[in-house]
Amino acid sequence: MAKITLDNLAHSYLPTPKSEDDFALKELNHDWDDGAAYALLGASGCGKSTLLNIISGLLHPSQGRILFDGQDVTHAPTAERNIAQVFQFPVVYDTMTVQDNLAFPLRNRGHDEAYVAARVQEIAKMIGMEDMLRKKARGLTADAKQKISLGRGMVRKDVNALLFDEPLTVIDPHMKWELRTQLKSLHHEFGHTMIYVTHDQTEALTFADKVVVMYDGRVVQIGTPEELFERPEHTFVGYFIGSPGMNVLPVDVQGAMAHIGGAAIPLSGGYGAPSGKVELGIRPEFVRLSATDGLPVKVKRIEDVGRHKIIRLDFFGHDINAISGEDDVVTADMTHVSFDPAQANIYVNDWRVAPDQSHPVEEAA
């Protein structure tokens, strides 16, 4: 296991980048704690795999350093970094049996056969392939081969880090839940540093201690699932995480009020008079529909998804969403909406700004 330090790290696939826009991975400084489980989350093309490949040594960064426990490994080959990496598509030895595929990393490092056999059996049980150990990998389904890849990545206990690059893409949905649970169990048991790349928020939020959200080559927030939900530091985090995501509305903010369409929305504190692209972010869970209280709104449609209802609304010409309980009744006279001030965030040029707590009462008055 290792603490991984990213020091002034950035990467461009162009030979002579001239501006920040030329960088696939923009400057990053961060310590990845020894023994923590991280998820790299973001849309396709945001820089997740680029960062993972730099950590593994498959790619050398254009600038900066990467350190394992304080040792500079920026130019060290992958083999010297003592990491295990599982890729999006299965990488197996077709001519070998499942057992020999799983045993290969251990035999390659000289472990005795008794240990190899015991460890292979343990991992085979974990990935649900105990009955297939004697079968050749050739001819197995894609998801079976990927389970072999996962098992081979997990079979060693002495790695500095386990890196997963969208490893469950070819796995059937039911098995995804099982394997994610097994990965969490493995982490709790052995304390490996784990980094898991995904574009699936459910995978990220259920796997990781901390989620690293990336957007346009930049890390926009690192936090626990609770922090990402309650206080998105960037508008992308707000609408990428959640189903549906955070409502984002253009507003004019004066003190403790946000103004839209000639109406005022109360805030939990004063913000002065911010300039630039100013927006209010509020999650659908904190939008309340009523017959009399709040600002005028038009209900466009209601979607019953079983656990709750998603109410699609027109709010001063902007589409917003509200979430109500499965048993809540939505009637035709519910034409007003209100926001929970404590859960409303203000963003300037996409980044969250904190309220000025020095005079919140005076400004709200």
JOZI-V595754 format. One record per pair of residues at least 4 apart in sequence whose ideal C-beta (glycine too) atoms are under 7 Angstrom apart, sorted by the first residue. I is the first residue (numbers start at 1). GAP is how many residues later the second one is. D is the distance in whole Angstrom. If there is no record, write none. Layout:
{{I GAP D} {I GAP D}}
This chain:
{{1 33 5} {1 34 5} {1 159 6} {1 190 6} {1 191 6} {1 192 5} {2 32 6} {2 66 4} {2 67 5} {2 158 4} {2 159 6} {2 191 6} {3 28 6} {3 29 7} {3 30 6} {3 31 4} {3 66 5} {4 28 4} {4 51 6} {4 62 7} {4 64 6} {4 157 7} {4 189 7} {5 26 5} {5 62 4} {6 22 5} {6 23 6} {6 24 5} {6 60 6} {7 22 6} {7 57 5} {7 58 4} {7 60 7} {8 19 6} {8 21 6} {8 55 6} {8 56 4} {9 18 7} {9 19 5} {9 45 7} {9 52 5} {9 55 4} {9 57 7} {10 13 5} {10 15 6} {10 16 6} {10 17 5} {10 18 7} {10 51 7} {10 52 6} {10 53 5} {10 54 6} {11 12 7} {11 13 6} {11 14 4} {11 39 6} {11 43 6} {11 48 7} {11 50 5} {11 51 5} {12 5 4} {12 10 5} {12 11 5} {12 12 6} {12 50 5} {13 11 6} {14 8 5} {17 5 4} {17 6 6} {17 45 7} {18 4 6} {20 6 6} {23 194 6} {24 23 5} {24 26 5} {24 193 5} {25 22 5} {25 25 5} {25 26 6} {25 192 5} {26 191 5} {26 192 5} {28 191 6} {30 192 7} {32 4 7} {32 6 6} {32 161 7} {34 159 6} {35 156 4} {35 158 6} {36 157 6} {36 173 5} {36 174 6} {37 150 5} {37 157 4} {37 170 6} {37 171 5} {37 172 5} {38 156 7} {38 157 5} {38 158 7} {38 170 6} {38 172 6} {38 174 6} {39 157 5} {39 159 6} {39 165 4} {39 168 6} {39 169 4} {39 172 5} {39 173 7} {40 8 4} {40 11 7} {40 12 7} {40 155 6} {40 156 7} {40 157 5} {40 172 5} {40 174 6} {41 157 6} {41 160 6} {41 163 4} {41 170 5} {41 171 7} {41 172 5} {42 4 4} {42 6 5} {42 157 7} {42 171 6} {42 172 4} {42 173 6} {43 156 6} {44 155 6} {46 168 4} {46 169 6} {46 170 6} {46 171 7} {47 4 6} {47 167 5} {47 170 4} {48 4 6} {48 149 5} {48 166 6} {49 4 6} {49 116 6} {49 148 6} {50 4 7} {50 9 7} {51 4 7} {52 4 6} {52 111 6} {52 113 6} {52 143 6} {52 145 5} {53 5 4} {53 6 4} {54 5 5} {54 7 5} {54 12 6} {55 11 6} {55 108 6} {55 140 7} {56 22 6} {56 25 7} {56 27 6} {56 29 5} {56 107 5} {57 19 6} {57 20 6} {57 21 4} {57 24 5} {58 20 6} {60 15 7} {61 13 7} {65 7 6} {65 9 5} {66 7 6} {66 8 5} {67 4 6} {67 5 5} {67 6 7} {68 5 5} {68 13 7} {68 92 6} {73 8 6} {76 4 4} {76 5 6} {81 79 6} {82 77 6} {82 78 5} {83 76 6} {83 77 5} {83 78 5} {83 80 6} {84 69 4} {84 72 6} {84 75 5} {84 78 5} {85 68 7} {85 78 4} {85 80 7} {86 63 5} {86 64 6} {86 67 4} {86 78 5} {86 79 7} {86 81 5} {87 4 6} {87 78 5} {88 77 5} {88 78 4} {88 79 7} {88 81 5} {89 81 7} {90 52 6} {90 55 4} {90 56 4} {90 58 7} {90 59 5} {91 58 6} {92 9 5} {92 45 5} {92 53 5} {92 56 5} {92 57 6} {93 8 6} {93 44 6} {94 43 5} {94 44 4} {95 41 7} {95 43 7} {96 4 4} {96 5 5} {96 41 6} {97 4 7} {97 36 7} {97 37 6} {97 38 6} {97 39 6} {98 4 6} {98 31 6} {98 34 5} {98 35 5} {98 37 6} {98 39 6} {98 50 6} {99 4 6} {99 21 6} {99 34 4} {99 35 7} {100 4 6} {101 36 6} {101 47 5} {101 51 6} {102 18 5} {102 21 6} {102 22 7} {102 46 7} {102 49 5} {102 50 6} {102 53 6} {103 4 5} {103 13 5} {103 17 5} {104 4 6} {104 48 7} {105 4 7} {105 47 6} {105 50 6} {105 51 5} {106 5 4} {106 10 5} {106 13 6} {106 49 6} {106 50 7} {107 4 7} {107 9 6} {111 4 5} {111 5 5} {112 4 7} {113 4 6} {114 4 7} {115 4 6} {116 4 6} {117 4 6} {118 4 6} {119 4 6} {119 36 6} {120 4 6} {120 35 7} {121 4 7} {122 4 7} {123 4 6} {123 28 5} {123 31 6} {123 32 5} {124 5 5} {124 6 5} {124 9 6} {124 27 7} {125 5 5} {126 56 5} {127 20 4} {127 23 6} {127 24 5} {129 4 7} {129 18 6} {135 5 7} {137 8 6} {137 11 6} {140 4 4} {140 5 5} {142 4 6} {142 28 5} {143 4 7} {143 27 5} {143 28 5} {143 29 6} {143 32 7} {144 4 7} {145 4 7} {146 4 6} {146 21 7} {146 24 5} {146 25 6} {147 4 6} {148 4 6} {149 4 6} {150 4 6} {150 17 6} {150 29 6} {151 4 6} {153 9 6} {154 8 7} {154 32 6} {157 33 6} {159 33 6} {160 33 7} {161 31 7} {161 32 4} {161 34 6} {162 30 5} {162 32 5} {163 32 5} {164 32 4} {164 33 6} {165 32 5} {166 31 6} {166 32 6} {168 8 5} {168 11 6} {168 35 7} {171 4 5} {171 5 5} {171 8 6} {174 4 7} {175 4 6} {176 4 6} {177 4 6} {178 4 6} {179 4 6} {180 4 7} {180 23 7} {180 26 6} {180 27 6} {181 4 6} {182 4 6} {183 4 6} {183 24 6} {184 4 6} {184 23 6} {185 4 6} {186 4 6} {187 4 7} {187 5 6} {187 7 6} {196 11 5} {196 12 6} {198 5 4} {198 6 5} {200 4 7} {201 4 6} {201 39 7} {201 40 5} {202 4 6} {203 4 6} {204 4 6} {204 7 5} {205 6 7} {205 20 4} {210 12 6} {210 13 6} {210 14 6} {211 12 7} {211 14 6} {211 17 6} {212 7 6} {212 10 5} {213 7 5} {213 8 5} {213 15 7} {213 24 5} {213 27 7} {214 4 7} {214 5 6} {214 6 7} {215 5 5} {215 19 7} {215 21 4} {220 13 6} {220 14 4} {220 16 6} {220 17 6} {221 7 6} {221 11 7} {221 12 4} {221 13 6} {221 16 5} {223 4 3} {223 5 5} {225 4 6} {226 4 6} {227 4 6} {228 4 6} {228 9 6} {228 13 5} {229 12 6} {229 13 7} {231 114 7} {231 121 7} {232 5 4} {232 6 4} {232 14 6} {232 49 7} {232 113 7} {232 120 7} {233 4 6} {233 118 7} {233 119 5} {234 116 6} {234 117 6} {235 4 7} {235 13 5} {235 44 7} {235 46 6} {235 112 5} {235 115 5} {236 4 6} {237 4 6} {238 7 6} {238 8 3} {238 10 7} {238 43 5} {239 6 3} {239 7 5} {239 9 6} {240 5 6} {241 4 7} {242 4 6} {242 41 6} {244 40 6} {244 66 6} {244 77 5} {246 35 5} {246 36 7} {246 37 5} {247 34 7} {247 35 5} {247 37 6} {247 40 7} {247 73 4} {247 74 6} {248 31 5} {248 33 5} {249 11 6} {249 30 6} {249 31 5} {249 69 6} {250 29 6} {251 7 4} {251 8 6} {251 9 5} {251 27 6} {251 28 6} {251 29 5} {252 7 5} {252 26 7} {253 5 5} {253 18 5} {253 20 7} {253 21 6} {253 25 6} {253 93 6} {254 5 7} {254 19 6} {255 15 5} {255 16 7} {255 108 4} {256 10 7} {256 11 5} {256 13 6} {256 14 5} {256 104 7} {256 107 4} {256 108 4} {257 7 5} {257 8 7} {257 9 6} {257 10 6} {258 7 4} {258 9 6} {258 22 5} {259 5 6} {260 5 7} {260 56 5} {261 55 3} {263 32 5} {265 15 7} {265 74 6} {266 75 5} {267 4 7} {267 74 6} {267 77 6} {267 79 7} {267 88 7} {268 73 4} {268 74 5} {268 76 7} {268 87 6} {269 86 3} {269 87 6} {269 88 6} {269 91 4} {270 85 6} {270 86 5} {270 89 6} {270 90 5} {270 93 3} {270 94 7} {271 75 5} {271 82 7} {271 84 6} {271 85 7} {272 84 6} {274 4 5} {274 74 5} {274 79 6} {276 72 5} {276 73 5} {277 71 7} {277 72 5} {278 68 7} {278 70 6} {279 68 5} {280 64 6} {280 66 6} {281 64 4} {281 66 6} {282 4 6} {282 5 6} {282 57 5} {282 61 6} {282 62 5} {283 60 7} {284 37 4} {284 38 5} {284 39 4} {285 38 5} {286 53 6} {286 54 4} {286 57 4} {287 33 7} {287 35 4} {287 50 6} {287 52 6} {288 49 7} {288 50 5} {289 22 6} {289 33 6} {289 35 7} {289 41 7} {289 45 5} {289 48 6} {290 4 6} {290 44 6} {290 46 5} {290 48 7} {291 42 5} {291 43 5} {291 45 7} {292 44 6} {293 43 6} {293 45 6} {294 42 4} {294 43 5} {294 44 3} {295 41 6} {295 42 6} {296 39 6} {296 40 6} {297 16 5} {297 17 7} {297 18 5} {297 38 6} {297 39 6} {297 40 4} {298 15 7} {298 16 4} {299 12 6} {299 14 6} {299 35 7} {300 12 4} {300 13 6} {300 14 6} {301 11 5} {302 7 6} {302 9 5} {302 28 6} {303 6 7} {303 7 4} {304 5 5} {305 5 6} {307 19 6} {308 15 5} {308 16 6} {308 17 6} {308 18 6} {309 15 5} {309 17 7} {309 19 7} {309 21 7} {310 11 6} {310 13 6} {311 10 7} {311 11 4} {311 13 6} {311 19 6} {312 7 7} {312 9 6} {313 7 5} {313 8 7} {313 9 6} {313 24 7} {314 5 7} {315 5 5} {315 22 6} {322 15 7} {324 4 4} {324 6 6} {330 4 6} {339 5 5} {340 4 7} {345 7 5} {346 7 6} {347 4 6} {347 5 5} {347 6 7} {348 5 5} {355 5 7} {359 4 5} {360 4 6} {361 4 6}}
